[in-house]
Amino acid sequence: MGKEEAIAFKLISLMGMARSHYLCAIDAAESGTKEKYLDEMKKGDRCYKEGHRVHAELLTEIANGV
């Protein structure tokens, strides 16, 4: 597996984790657990932001022809 493929898999993984955290946050909000809701949203946001960083890294690799 090449470097681009590894970065792509990492991106997919991070976005999947972000989605999972956001879904857990929705469940917590529906059950009235504010602290769990806020915690899951923070975790989702971290994964989402990291995913954007990885995406930018992938685009840079492609643009540089690496």
C-alpha positions, 0 to 999 in steps of 0.5 A, spaced: 500 500 500 502 506 498 502 513 502 496 516 498 492 509 500 494 509 507 492 517 508 486 515 505 484 509 509 486 514 515 481 519 513 476 514 512 477 512 519 477 518 522 470 521 519 467 514 521 469 515 528 466 522 528 460 520 525 459 515 531 461 520 536 455 525 533 450 519 533 452 517 540 451 525 542 444 525 538 442 519 543 445 522 549 441 528 547 435 524 546 435 521 553 437 528 556 444 526 558 447 533 557 454 531 560 455 525 555 452 529 549 457 535 550 463 529 551 461 526 544 460 532 541 467 534 543 470 527 541 466 528 534 469 535 533 476 532 534 476 527 529 472 531 524 478 536 524 483 531 524 480 528 518 480 535 515 487 536 516 489 529 513 485 531 507 489 537 506 495 532 507 493 528 502 491 533 497 498 536 498 501 529 497 497 529 490 499 536 488 506 535 489 506 528 485 509 524 491 
